[in-house]
Amino acid sequence: MEARRAHGRRPRRHAAVAACLGLLASLALGACGGNERQDKDEPKGTFKVDVVDASFPSKQKLAKRSSLVIKVRNVSDRTIPNIAATVTGFDERRDNPDLADPNRPVFVVNGFGKEIGGSPEAKDAAPAGCETAYANTWACGALGVGKIKTFKWSVTAVRAGSYKIGYSIAAGLNGKAKAVDENGARPTGLFAGTISDAPPKTRVADDGHTVVTGTR
């Protein structure tokens, strides 16, 4: 009889343990946000984007500043949720075991001084307010119908030789909102050129005061 009573209580005890485990699991999911996706608020669909202008000098010089500019227009019939540009080629990978960091710069993004909260700070001369946690990607927020967004970087060449800078445009960061051009493909582009290591040729003009700078 005792054995039968114990056998009869076991399912209730197992059910109680299972209920406790289920409660703990639900609490853990609640504390971690459950199964919510980070991109749940990004609308899904395609957005037409026109690259109005894209410019970068094909002939560069070491230690000389230049500007990379990309202008895009929203030519779709609704607001782009988060217009973004990804740029590759500011650095290159070198397979050298002696290097602590195999990524070596070809161009560096220049900095400029700015006062933030009454204190001096240094900021990158890159699209302002568009910083993201994604490498080489700048996202500038919503872009209304017919509106133009200008992405601009001020950079300095630090490695002589040939270079290639690629860019692509996106309508969001999570892959649900997709930017497309008139052909239905993602808007992309490529700048290619050379970086000269020739030092500038400097002379004093005939007036004895003006410094004239040129190249060899």
ROPA-89087 format. One line per field, with one value per residue (C-alpha): residue number from 1; residue in one letter; x, y, z. Coordinates in pm, whole numbers, plus 50000, padded with zeros to 5 digits. Example, Ala and Ser with C-alpha at 12.3 -4.5 7.8 and 13.67 -1.06 7.14 Angstrom:
BEGIN
n	1:2 $
res	a:s $
c1	51230:51367 $
c2	49550:49894 $
c3	50780:50714 $
// end
This chain:
BEGIN
n	1:2:3:4:5:6:7:8:9:10:11:12:13:14:15:16:17:18:19:20:21:22:23:24:25:26:27:28:29:30:31:32:33:34:35:36:37:38:39:40:41:42:43:44:45:46:47:48:49:50:51:52:53:54:55:56:57:58:59:60:61:62:63:64:65:66:67:68:69:70:71:72:73:74:75:76:77:78:79:80:81:82:83:84:85:86:87:88:89:90:91:92:93:94:95:96:97:98:99:100:101:102:103:104:105:106:107:108:109:110:111:112:113:114:115:116:117:118:119:120:121:122:123:124:125:126:127:128:129:130:131:132:133:134:135:136:137:138:139:140:141:142:143:144:145:146:147:148:149:150:151:152:153:154:155:156:157:158:159:160:161:162:163:164:165:166:167:168:169:170:171:172:173:174:175:176:177:178:179:180:181:182:183:184:185:186:187:188:189:190:191:192:193:194:195:196:197:198:199:200:201:202:203:204:205:206:207:208:209:210:211:212:213:214:215:216 $
res	m:e:a:r:r:a:h:g:r:r:p:r:r:h:a:a:v:a:a:c:l:g:l:l:a:s:l:a:l:g:a:c:g:g:n:e:r:q:d:k:d:e:p:k:g:t:f:k:v:d:v:v:d:a:s:f:p:s:k:q:k:l:a:k:r:s:s:l:v:i:k:v:r:n:v:s:d:r:t:i:p:n:i:a:a:t:v:t:g:f:d:e:r:r:d:n:p:d:l:a:d:p:n:r:p:v:f:v:v:n:g:f:g:k:e:i:g:g:s:p:e:a:k:d:a:a:p:a:g:c:e:t:a:y:a:n:t:w:a:c:g:a:l:g:v:g:k:i:k:t:f:k:w:s:v:t:a:v:r:a:g:s:y:k:i:g:y:s:i:a:a:g:l:n:g:k:a:k:a:v:d:e:n:g:a:r:p:t:g:l:f:a:g:t:i:s:d:a:p:p:k:t:r:v:a:d:d:g:h:t:v:v:t:g:t:r $
c1	50000:50282:50454:50132:50088:50446:50393:50074:50245:50538:50352:50232:50589:50723:50447:50542:50909:50819:50599:50883:51126:50875:50829:51205:51242:50969:51125:51465:51315:51138:51460:51643:51374:51231:51246:51224:51434:51650:51514:51146:51080:51253:50999:51045:51063:51267:51338:51459:51772:51949:52320:52312:52687:52993:53340:53691:54017:54178:54520:54619:54935:55081:54988:54741:54377:54096:53718:53510:53152:52845:52503:52193:51826:51523:51325:51083:50728:50790:51042:51362:51391:51768:51983:52334:52662:52937:53286:53567:53929:54032:54265:54410:54493:54853:54942:55243:55277:55495:55209:54993:54711:54705:54479:54702:54566:54568:54365:54295:53982:54088:53982:53869:53833:53487:53359:53117:52961:53214:53511:53733:53690:53826:53577:53623:53562:53301:52921:52813:52560:52581:52814:52721:52864:52918:53267:53303:52927:52753:52373:52207:51844:51525:51531:51204:51064:51261:51516:51894:52153:52518:52781:53120:53455:53776:54070:54447:54648:54918:55034:55172:55063:54734:54409:54049:53765:53427:53093:52740:52413:52153:51805:51855:52104:51922:51859:51480:51475:51674:51798:51784:51880:51683:51794:51680:52035:52193:52353:52731:53034:53411:53685:54026:54348:54702:54871:55196:55489:55656:55740:55603:55829:55842:55993:55972:55799:55956:55812:56043:55760:55502:55569:55461:55402:55374:55472:55763 $
c2	50000:50242:50167:50241:50572:50674:50578:50780:51094:51085:51229:51524:51586:51568:51800:52052:52040:52081:52379:52544:52488:52628:52938:52990:52955:53208:53451:53409:53476:53781:53915:53866:54013:53679:53600:53962:54040:54348:54427:54391:54764:54787:54779:54509:54596:54762:55132:55293:55502:55714:55793:56155:56208:56018:56171:56100:56214:55941:56100:56130:56238:56119:56336:56539:56576:56493:56451:56145:56251:56037:56197:55980:56062:55870:55810:55559:55645:55616:55722:55521:55404:55440:55548:55404:55386:55126:55213:54961:55021:55280:55004:54682:54345:54229:53868:53936:53737:54012:54263:54288:54419:54286:54574:54861:55203:55332:55641:55774:55969:56315:56457:56798:56970:57010:57122:56878:56970:57248:57016:56986:56663:56517:56393:56210:56422:56170:56192:56362:56183:55869:55653:55287:54978:54826:54851:55106:55175:55508:55522:55864:55787:55837:55993:56134:56092:56300:56408:56398:56283:56376:56146:56315:56200:56401:56162:56167:55915:55741:55464:55519:55303:55204:55207:55092:55235:55063:55178:55043:55201:55045:55140:54987:54801:54473:54352:54385:54725:54701:54981:54919:55117:55154:54802:54645:54591:54733:55074:55032:55205:55191:55455:55353:55549:55601:55765:55941:55959:56246:56529:56874:57111:57445:57771:58139:58353:58654:58889:58729:58649:58417:58045:57846:57476:57226:56870:56723 $
c3	50000:50088:49760:49570:49759:49677:49315:49310:49447:49202:48900:49111:49232:48875:48758:49029:48931:48564:48647:48842:48556:48311:48528:48556:48180:48113:48360:48195:47852:47987:48137:47806:47586:47479:47113:46995:46690:46674:46328:46421:46368:46029:45746:45487:45121:44848:44816:44495:44534:44273:44315:44203:44229:44349:44335:44458:44290:44083:44131:44496:44678:45005:45303:45096:45198:44962:44983:44903:44829:44758:44702:44693:44631:44749:44428:44581:44688:45062:45322:45343:45706:45748:45455:45490:45302:45339:45215:45167:45074:45331:45449:45309:45457:45459:45532:45750:46075:46222:46212:46522:46301:45944:45832:45724:45626:45270:45361:45708:45791:45903:46236:46345:46679:46826:47164:47323:47655:47703:47656:47347:47154:46831:46574:46245:45936:45821:45779:46103:46320:46108:46320:46367:46536:46191:46044:45764:45761:45822:45866:45872:45954:45757:45410:45279:44931:44681:44942:44890:45142:45101:45252:45277:45413:45441:45407:45369:45167:45373:45137:44786:44494:44336:44531:44499:44706:44683:44818:44849:44960:45190:45310:45656:45868:45925:45571:45566:45394:45071:44849:44473:44166:43842:43741:44067:44194:44507:44433:44429:44285:44263:44266:44137:44098:44218:44512:44427:44667:44474:44713:44630:44442:44619:44504:44583:44322:44154:44416:44672:44912:44756:44794:44489:44537:44254:44174:43986 $
// end
